[in-house]
């Protein structure tokens, strides 16, 4: 009985629709709708003011074909999201501001900043020597609490 179960499981067809099948159905539906649209449109035009049902059906057929072909699909944009994406982040703005500031420095100062970036804080302090405490106004010497 186990053999019969295994054979049945492998013999079951899979119901997958291939791309070729989809294209074939699409073409068949489109052709049928085109034929129907031609007949309904002529009827709607011939009936004049009493063509409300035919006119409505004509419109529905056109809507269906437009949906099938995708030429009546509106592209939506969230303007708030688009604006937010185009605007640089706060971090990017700060980096750009600092880069503009450093670009205006004299070449010697730029070289100094590059060299300091290459060193660890400890190595930079060792090369610079002991901290000089100044009593000049506007200079704050670090306290032992810092």
C-alpha positions, 0 to 999 in steps of 0.5 A: 500500500505504501508503493501505491501512495508514492505513485499517486503522489508523484502522478499528481499534476502541478497546476502552474501557469507558464508565461506562455499560457499567460500570454496566450490567455492575455491575447485571447481576452484582448481579442474578445474584448476588442470584438465586443468593444467594436459591437458595443461602441457601434450600438452605443453610437446608434442609440443616441440619447438612449445609449446609457447601458451600451455606453456604460458597457463600452466604457467598462470594456475600455477600462478593462483593456487599459488595465490589461495593457497597463497604459491607464495605470497612474504612477503615484508619487509621494511628494513628501517622501520625494522631498525627504529623499532629495534633502541630505540628512542632518549628518551629511549637512554637518559633514559638508559644512565642516568640509567647507570650513576645512577647505578654506584653511591655509595649506599648512593647517590642512596638513596639520589636521591630516597629520593629527588624524593619522595619530592616536590622541595619546601619540599626538599629546606626546609629540606636542609635549606637556599642556601649557596653562595660560591665564590669558582671557578667552582661554580655558585651561582644563581642570583636573575634573575634565 
